[in-house]
Amino acid sequence: MRALITGITGFVGSHLAEYLLSLGDCEVHGTRRHFRSNTENISGILPKITLHECDMRDLSATQRVVDEIQPEIIFHLAAQSFVHDSFIAPKETFDTNTGGNINLLEAVIRTRRTHPSYNPAIHVAGSSEEYGFVHPDEVPLKENNPLRPLSPYGSSKVAQEYLSLQYARTHTLRVVVTRAFNHTGPRRGEVFATSNFAKQIAEIELGHKETVIRHGNLDAVRDFTDVRDMVKAYVLACGIDTPTTPFNVASGTGYTIKHVLEILLSFSNAEIELKQDPSRMRPSDVEVLIGDSTLFRNATGWRPEILFEKTLEDLLNFWRNKIPKK
């Protein structure tokens, strides 16, 4: 099997590549935007994969990669995925997330014109941020819940999803869209709350910073899944026959961000003070996101296996090992 992972150097892309390689008999290809982009996340598997320079916002570059590889399965993960940054750069967020998605689908269609039998399975990674403003009686969220995004990022993922499903119907493409709820674990980018907390704790333990953790909104409730369980879900999603709806992928359990921080602090003996940082507060924030993934579980048999406490402990240990000792 030939697989293409767009954004392979990212958090989820790197874990997905590792999982595909562990399955055996899989030729793994991946895109990265710049020749000098950081490959730290995939340093352990670089000899086993093939990298392709490709800015997904460039149709000709995307076309070249799809033509060259003709992957049997495509995982589209390349994105501007930081909600906070989408308020600062909304157009760039749309250009990357929505424009890049169109280019990928167009590339597949154009390759099929010269190779009529070419029809890969295409997984498009959506987001729970598409739901946005949620009423208390709507939780846990089902796929038919109204979408009311509260950020340019969430809006870009709604557009990406609708375009993907439109292309699937118009051009008979094998597209499946997942709406992944929050996922974390080792190698999570430090701009995300769970990883940022873990990094700050590790820095405090190693004497690199004052004994204060700075945070944003601690009252928000999120549904977390370990990234290593999430990538298994993405692989299973590609095996769904004729999907007609997006699928939630979620644990079904909600945690306040405050509780997440408390779990991380329970793994440390350091005396740590908490202080709210106004710069970490979003202009608008989704209060509660808990997903109902019954539809996906029934279609694939997927179940999350890694306990959330284990996920957070592994994330903290990742930062403890990554930050140099004094």
Buried (B, 14 or more C-beta within 10 A) or exposed (E): EBBBBBBBBBBBBBBBBBBBBEEEEBBBBBBBBEEEEEBEBBEEBEEBBBBBEBBBBBBEBBBBBBBEBBBBBBBBBBBBBBBBBBBEBBEBBBBBBBBBBBBBBBBBBBBBEEEEEBBBBBBBBBBBBBBBBBEEEBBBBEBEBEBBBBBBBBBBBBBBBBBBBEBBEEBEBBBBBBBBBBBBBBBBEBEBBBBBBBBBBBBBBBEBBEEEBBBBBBEBBBBBBBBBBBBBBBBBBBEBEEBEEBBBBBBBBBBBBBBBBEBBBEBBEEEBEBEEEEEEEBEEBBBBBBBBBBBBBEBBEBEBEBEBEEBBBBBBBBBBEEBEEE
